[in-house]
Amino acid sequence: MLGHVSIALTICLLFSVNVGAKEQDKEALIGVWRFSSPNGNTYVRFRKDHWYVGLHFFDEQQHDYGVWSVGHWGINDKSLILQRVAGGQELDKVAAKRAIAISDVKDDRFVLGTVPFDGQVFKRVKVIPPNVGRHLTSSVRAQGVYARSKIIFPEDPLLDVETHVTIDGGYSPFHLYLLPAGELLATVRNGDDLTGKWQRTGDILVLSGVSKLTNANITIKLKRINGQYRVVFFTRNGTPVPQALTLPPFVESKRVDVVQDGSSPELTAGFYRKLNSFIGGRSKSEVLKTLYNEEEKQKEAYHYDFATKSDAHSGVFTGYARQLDESGELETLMRTTGHYNALLGTLMTTYQVAGDENQAYRIGVITRQDPLTTEWFYPAGTHKEQDLYIMDSVMENDRESTSRKVHKKNGKLCCVYAIKTTKIVDGQSLEITWNAYKTEFARINEDEVELRPLPF
């Protein structure tokens, strides 16, 4: 830890001390766009160097409760090609390279996807909320990208440049941009950037220029060793700076040309209808909970009654679930809202129990289409690090599915939920049932009435 701090401090001292952070170069942004849903907002920033940053926030005030994705983008045959190089662990089972239809592109909006059937409308964001904007900047994302993929994410979206970056524990405090015709831009975390010239002879790279804030004359000599440049000489206003020789080696950032070949296609209309039909309707789940402790296993049985409306055109579904004990007494009434997210290729869901202001979030990833299999994840920041949850559901046929949820704490098994869900086909109206559940949910929230079974 002390080594990390000393290296970061050294980089700041090389140029100047106690200067403000560099402001983001707004002119370098191609655009920031937002899709709004009942489960929060999805943002995407497209950069002119064909890097993108995609983010979904369930709650923008709790900005850690979400999903992130970084990679390369391109347009090919009316499709947006996204090639993810890093992202949250919940995206590991989403195809890394995806082709998504893009249409109705205008200055202030575009439509993404053919599923849901109306697509999803992204609108240009002219004023970015500060707590969102900082997550879209390269300086924040670079550490996560390198930690997940060991790939360099340049902070500045420059074209036709050779980019080298120091890496120290995932932290990227020093960027070198070798521009055409021998021009140089070197950026450092404290904002005292260097502009000047570069010259390369064999394995030796010489940089010279003037720092932006302190007007210091800087000369740097680097030598390529095992494919990476290392600082072997550094002067500031003619005075050697020996601390610079301890800088980490510079790793080169490689440009990736994005093509459609090898892309995973969108969900087909037929499969999406099947998914939408599976989500919607009335159903009953039988749950067997097994609790493990040091001495014995304890088992508890209960069941849920579900009523869910699902719209294939908007991709939004809203459902209510009544949890009953073995005697049929109502214990919990819960509301679920969700949608399919075309940009990230996931299901986003929000859960709220009647009478409780708190919400819980889950991210669903379709890992197989036949049989329809979905794995579920909690977004980062919503549970303790020592807790591990493993959740999946499998559609056995048109009417039945099985699910399993495993909870481990500090590597030890805590409890297992085995769930059997069956569609209810009895002629009773989904609309009537859903409205009754909705009314009872609102009544509990507003009047804090005692939970009781509904009259059906």
C-alpha positions, -999 to 999 in steps of 0.1 A, spaced: 0 0 0 28 24 9 45 16 -24 14 25 -43 10 58 -25 47 67 -31 45 60 -68 14 80 -72 29 109 -52 61 107 -73 41 112 -105 24 143 -92 58 157 -80 74 152 -114 56 181 -128 41 202 -100 25 201 -66 -11 209 -54 -28 217 -86 -64 210 -95 -76 179 -114 -79 181 -151 -113 189 -165 -128 165 -189 -124 175 -225 -161 180 -234 -153 184 -271 -140 149 -272 -174 134 -265 -194 120 -294 -223 117 -271 -239 105 -239 -273 89 -242 -299 77 -217 -327 51 -218 -352 54 -189 -371 24 -175 -391 16 -143 -359 0 -130 -336 30 -134 -316 46 -162 -292 31 -187 -264 54 -200 -240 49 -228 -211 72 -238 -198 67 -273 -163 81 -278 -148 91 -312 -119 66 -307 -146 39 -308 -145 31 -271 -178 30 -252 -189 31 -216 -223 15 -208 -239 19 -173 -272 9 -157 -282 25 -124 -311 11 -105 -309 41 -82 -287 70 -93 -283 82 -57 -269 48 -48 -247 47 -79 -229 15 -69 -261 -4 -74 -258 -11 -111 -240 -27 -140 -211 -15 -161 -196 -24 -194 -166 -10 -214 -154 -19 -248 -153 -10 -285 -182 -1 -307 -188 2 -344 -217 5 -370 -221 -22 -396 -251 -28 -418 -276 -10 -396 -263 -27 -365 -245 -14 -335 -216 -37 -327 -205 -38 -291 -174 -57 -282 -171 -58 -244 -136 -60 -230 -145 -55 -193 -176 -52 -171 -193 -63 -140 -190 -100 -132 -227 -105 -138 -220 -99 -175 -195 -127 -178 -221 -150 -193 -234 -124 -218 -218 -127 -252 -187 -105 -253 -195 -94 -289 -231 -85 -298 -248 -70 -329 -279 -49 -320 -302 -33 -346 -301 5 -345 -326 28 -362 -343 62 -363 -310 78 -355 -314 116 -350 -295 144 -333 -314 139 -301 -324 102 -301 -320 67 -315 -339 34 -312 -319 3 -301 -329 -33 -307 -358 -52 -323 -367 -68 -290 -386 -56 -271 -407 -51 -302 -408 -13 -300 -371 -11 -294 -357 11 -267 -354 48 -272 -321 64 -261 -321 102 -258 -291 125 -259 -281 138 -225 -271 175 -226 -267 180 -188 -252 149 -172 -258 145 -134 -225 147 -116 -228 114 -98 -234 97 -132 -209 117 -152 -179 106 -131 -188 70 -138 -187 77 -175 -153 92 -175 -122 72 -185 -102 80 -154 -128 62 -132 -134 33 -155 -97 27 -164 -89 10 -131 -118 -14 -133 -111 -22 -170 -75 -31 -162 -83 -51 -131 -109 -72 -150 -91 -76 -184 -55 -63 -182 -65 -40 -212 -56 -3 -213 -85 21 -215 -71 55 -227 -84 85 -207 -84 108 -238 -103 97 -269 -76 106 -295 -75 92 -330 -44 80 -349 -22 80 -319 2 55 -302 -8 53 -265 13 41 -236 1 41 -200 17 34 -166 -1 8 -146 2 4 -108 -22 -19 -91 -49 -10 -117 -43 27 -112 -33 46 -144 -18 79 -134 4 87 -165 -6 85 -202 17 91 -232 1 99 -265 25 99 -295 6 119 -321 15 120 -359 44 142 -371 62 138 -338 38 157 -316 34 147 -279 7 149 -253 15 134 -218 -13 136 -192 -9 131 -155 -35 128 -128 -28 162 -112 -36 180 -145 -1 195 -152 0 179 -187 30 180 -210 29 190 -246 59 189 -269 77 165 -293 87 129 -294 115 111 -313 122 74 -315 155 57 -325 154 19 -321 144 11 -286 150 46 -273 121 71 -271 129 107 -262 101 131 -251 105 169 -245 81 196 -238 66 222 -214 41 214 -186 8 231 -188 4 246 -153 39 251 -141 56 260 -174 85 236 -166 108 222 -193 106 184 -191 129 159 -209 122 122 -206 142 93 -221 125 59 -222 140 25 -232 119 -4 -245 126 -35 -224 107 -67 -229 82 -48 -251 75 -21 -225 90 14 -222 107 23 -189 120 57 -178 158 58 -178 163 96 -177 141 125 -165 149 162 -159 128 191 -149 142 225 -158 176 208 -163 176 191 -129 175 153 -127 145 138 -110 157 104 -97 122 95 -84 110 92 -120 132 61 -125 108 42 -101 78 47 -124 61 15 -135 67 4 -171 44 18 -198 19 -6 -213 7 1 -249 -30 4 -256 -39 -14 -288 -66 -2 -312 -93 -27 -321 -113 -25 -353 -148 -36 -347 -165 -57 -374 -197 -77 -374 -181 -111 -379 -184 -133 -349 -211 -112 -333 -239 -128 -313 -273 -118 -327 -302 -103 -308 -329 -125 -294 -352 -137 -321 -389 -125 -321 -401 -161 -316 -379 -166 -286 -388 -133 -271 -425 -141 -274 -417 -173 -255 -398 -154 -228 -426 -128 -225 -452 -155 -222 -432 -174 -196 -428 -142 -175 -464 -131 -177 -496 -147 -163 -507 -164 -131 -486 -190 -114 -479 -207 -81 -445 -215 -66 -439 -242 -40 -408 -234 -19 -387 -256 3 -361 -237 23 -333 -257 40 -314 -238 67 -280 -252 76 -264 -247 110 -236 -264 130 -258 -292 143 -287 -299 120 -307 -289 90 -340 -270 94 -366 -271 67 -395 -247 61 -422 -249 33 -443 -221 19 -456 -210 -14 -462 -179 -35 -491 -169 -57 -480 -147 -87 -499 -124 -110 -477 -107 -136 -484 -85 -166 -457 -86 -193 -456 -63 -224 -436 -76 -253 -436 -42 -270 -421 -21 -242 -403 -50 -226 -417 -41 -192 -433 -65 -167 -449 -58 -134 -460 -86 -110 -473 -91 -75 -466 -122 -53 -483 -133 -22 -462 -154 2 -483 -179 22 -473 -203 49 -483 -240 51 -517 -231 66 -524 -205 38 -519 -174 60 -505 -144 41 -470 -135 53 -456 -112 26 -469 -93 -4 -442 -83 -29 -441 -62 -61 -417 -69 -89 -410 -46 -119 -386 -56 -146 -375 -51 -182 -352 -66 -208 -322 -43 -214 -311 -43 -251 -278 -25 -246 -265 -49 -219 -284 -80 -229 -299 -86 -194 -331 -86 -175 -333 -59 -148 -356 -64 -119 -366 -44 -88 -384 -59 -58 -403 -42 -30 -422 -57 -1 -454 -40 9 -449 -18 40 -412 -15 34 -395 15 17 -364 -5 8 -359 -21 -26 -339 -51 -38 -324 -55 -73 -315 -85 -95 -299 -90 -128 -309 -119 -150 -288 -134 -177 -302 -159 -202 -275 -186 -204 -295 -211 -226 -325 -208 -249 -335 -244 -249 -344 -252 -222 -348 -215 -212 -323 -211 -184 -317 -178 -165 -290 -171 -139 -297 -143 -114 -272 -119 -97 -274 -92 -71 -257 -60 -84 -224 -50 -67 -228 -31 -34 -262 -46 -25 -250 -73 -2 -220 -80 21 -188 -92 4 -188 -124 25 -222 -134 12 -224 -154 -20 -257 -160 -38 -261 -185 -66 -295 -184 -84 -309 -200 -115 -342 -210 -131 -350 -235 -158 -382 -236 -179 -390 -273 -180 -420 -270 -203 -447 -244 -212 -462 -246 -177 -435 -256 -153 -401 -243 -142 -377 -251 -114 -354 -227 -95 -326 -230 -70 -311 -204 -48 -280 -210 -27 -267 -187 0 -231 -191 13 -215 -170 40 -177 -170 43 -176 -200 21 -200 -220 43 -235 -231 32 -262 -212 49 -294 -221 32 -308 -236 0 -342 -227 -16 -357 -253 -40 -386 -238 -60 -412 -255 -83 -433 -230 -103 -465 -240 -122 -486 -218 -144 -522 -215 -133 -548 -221 -161 -582 -220 -144 -602 -194 -164 -598 -168 -137 -589 -134 -151 -553 -122 -148 -566 -86 -149 -589 -91 -119 -562 -110 -99 -535 -85 -107 -556 -55 -99 -566 -71 -65 -530 -76 -56 -521 -41 -67 -549 -26 -45 -539 -46 -15 -502 -36 -20 -512 1 -21 -534 -3 10 -507 -19 31 -482 9 21 -507 37 27 -526 25 57 -503 -1 73 -532 -25 75 -526 -60 89 -516 -85 62 -544 -110 54 -553 -133 26 -573 -118 -3 -608 -132 -10 -599 -157 -38 
